[in-house]
Amino acid sequence: MIPSTIRNFIEIFSRLPGIGPRAATRLAFYLTELPTHTKEELARAFTNLDSVDLCPTCKLIKDGAQASCAICKNPTRNKNVIALIEKPTDLLTIEKSGHHKGTYMILGETPQRGMVSELQKKRLEELKARIQNLPEKKATELIVAVGPNTLGDLLYEHIAREFGDYTQAITRLGRGIPTGGEIEFTDPETLRDALQRRL
Amino acid sequence: MIPSTIRNFIEIFSRLPGIGPRAATRLAFYLTELPTHTKEELARAFTNLDSVDLCPTCKLIKDGAQASCAICKNPTRNKNVIALIEKPTDLLTIEKSGHHKGTYMILGETPQRGMVSELQKKRLEELKARIQNLPEKKATELIVAVGPNTLGDLLYEHIAREFGDYTQAITRLGRGIPTGGEIEFTDPETLRDALQRRL
């Protein structure tokens, strides 16, 4: 009933994260009515993604023509304070806060079964090499900014075991009631953490 | 901080319906790690959409190489019973039910301010011409399958006024409690309609 180009579009786009068959269908109908040059612009946006690669230092996506990402290249960022994060989107959120003046290491997401992934192990080895290349051969602080949950706890403990000789301090993000949140509506686990980690 | 190709991707995709900046960002990071040929496949899916156009009869999207859409082309579909709908996705849902054996006319969505849009007026004029080309020069039934709300009521009344001479009957979709729904959780407006239109 629907032309195969549309079916094909819906099938391909349904597979992308965050886009289900419903959204893909709506998108397909919407797009068909757009002018040719808009569809070409969207198509180019995909192929252009091929010109990016990962920063060799922190694994953030960077312009392929640049040697490092904008953060690692920035001389005002503290190379001795490294935030360890799981996903690039976590980095964007932390950057938006403007409260981290150090650098980053993106580790990749922790598998749901709760083991440290092969990618994470590889990245942590790279982090050791990176720390040994610092003038002091030791970091001032590793901020383990991973999910405030059991998986994150496991990853933190793994890192704490491995990096004792590589840094003066290992910290985690504070845990408790979100600023502006209501105690009344706080779940028991958050409240437990907020009580245990009271300031 | 992010390469311009990624920023560009996020900006373009945030503008599409159903995809906000958050989903576009997540998508961009996801896509950059895919192989080149996958990105090219996605790009092609966009440019391929250019090969479709609208069925001259019912305005459903069709393969540009075909004269009509699959429904209008189908000799078993009743050309004298026409369902008037707002959006192509409504057509897909009705087709999935398998209970409409007639044809369609897609009118376009009713503007929120509640007037019949210029596009709808144009399509309704085309529908009159289409009906006059039927062997009987009159439709058997026009099923006004538009939203069960005030905007839909206005559109129905407009169509009922205009098409008195063009069809033997004008009907609307039944209104009431959804099959399988709970009376206990039915909102007052639906209950009012269900009581007024009791069978």
Boltz contact constraints between the chains, C-beta under 6 A:
constraints:
  - contact:
      token1: [A, 1]
      token2: [B, 70]
      max_distance: 6.0
  - contact:
      token1: [A, 3]
      token2: [B, 52]
      max_distance: 6.0
  - contact:
      token1: [A, 3]
      token2: [B, 62]
      max_distance: 6.0
  - contact:
      token1: [A, 3]
      token2: [B, 63]
      max_distance: 6.0
  - contact:
      token1: [A, 5]
      token2: [B, 48]
      max_distance: 6.0
  - contact:
      token1: [A, 5]
      token2: [B, 51]
      max_distance: 6.0
  - contact:
      token1: [A, 5]
      token2: [B, 52]
      max_distance: 6.0
  - contact:
      token1: [A, 9]
      token2: [B, 45]
      max_distance: 6.0
  - contact:
      token1: [A, 12]
      token2: [B, 45]
      max_distance: 6.0
  - contact:
      token1: [A, 17]
      token2: [B, 30]
      max_distance: 6.0
  - contact:
      token1: [A, 18]
      token2: [B, 23]
      max_distance: 6.0
  - contact:
      token1: [A, 18]
      token2: [B, 26]
      max_distance: 6.0
  - contact:
      token1: [A, 23]
      token2: [B, 18]
      max_distance: 6.0
  - contact:
      token1: [A, 26]
      token2: [B, 18]
      max_distance: 6.0
  - contact:
      token1: [A, 29]
      token2: [B, 88]
      max_distance: 6.0
  - contact:
      token1: [A, 30]
      token2: [B, 17]
      max_distance: 6.0
  - contact:
      token1: [A, 31]
      token2: [B, 49]
      max_distance: 6.0
  - contact:
      token1: [A, 32]
      token2: [B, 49]
      max_distance: 6.0
  - contact:
      token1: [A, 32]
      token2: [B, 52]
      max_distance: 6.0
  - contact:
      token1: [A, 32]
      token2: [B, 61]
      max_distance: 6.0
  - contact:
      token1: [A, 36]
      token2: [B, 50]
      max_distance: 6.0
  - contact:
      token1: [A, 39]
      token2: [B, 46]
      max_distance: 6.0
  - contact:
      token1: [A, 39]
      token2: [B, 47]
      max_distance: 6.0
  - contact:
      token1: [A, 39]
      token2: [B, 49]
      max_distance: 6.0
  - contact:
      token1: [A, 39]
      token2: [B, 50]
      max_distance: 6.0
  - contact:
      token1: [A, 42]
      token2: [B, 46]
      max_distance: 6.0
  - contact:
      token1: [A, 43]
      token2: [B, 43]
      max_distance: 6.0
  - contact:
      token1: [A, 43]
      token2: [B, 46]
      max_distance: 6.0
  - contact:
      token1: [A, 43]
      token2: [B, 47]
      max_distance: 6.0
  - contact:
      token1: [A, 45]
      token2: [B, 9]
      max_distance: 6.0
  - contact:
      token1: [A, 45]
      token2: [B, 12]
      max_distance: 6.0
  - contact:
      token1: [A, 46]
      token2: [B, 39]
      max_distance: 6.0
  - contact:
      token1: [A, 46]
      token2: [B, 42]
      max_distance: 6.0
  - contact:
      token1: [A, 46]
      token2: [B, 43]
      max_distance: 6.0
  - contact:
      token1: [A, 47]
      token2: [B, 39]
      max_distance: 6.0
  - contact:
      token1: [A, 47]
      token2: [B, 43]
      max_distance: 6.0
  - contact:
      token1: [A, 48]
      token2: [B, 5]
      max_distance: 6.0
  - contact:
      token1: [A, 49]
      token2: [B, 31]
      max_distance: 6.0
  - contact:
      token1: [A, 49]
      token2: [B, 32]
      max_distance: 6.0
  - contact:
      token1: [A, 49]
      token2: [B, 39]
      max_distance: 6.0
  - contact:
      token1: [A, 50]
      token2: [B, 36]
      max_distance: 6.0
  - contact:
      token1: [A, 50]
      token2: [B, 39]
      max_distance: 6.0
  - contact:
      token1: [A, 51]
      token2: [B, 5]
      max_distance: 6.0
  - contact:
      token1: [A, 52]
      token2: [B, 3]
      max_distance: 6.0
  - contact:
      token1: [A, 52]
      token2: [B, 5]
      max_distance: 6.0
  - contact:
      token1: [A, 52]
      token2: [B, 32]
      max_distance: 6.0
  - contact:
      token1: [A, 61]
      token2: [B, 32]
      max_distance: 6.0
  - contact:
      token1: [A, 62]
      token2: [B, 3]
      max_distance: 6.0
  - contact:
      token1: [A, 63]
      token2: [B, 3]
      max_distance: 6.0
  - contact:
      token1: [A, 70]
      token2: [B, 1]
      max_distance: 6.0
  - contact:
      token1: [A, 88]
      token2: [B, 29]
      max_distance: 6.0
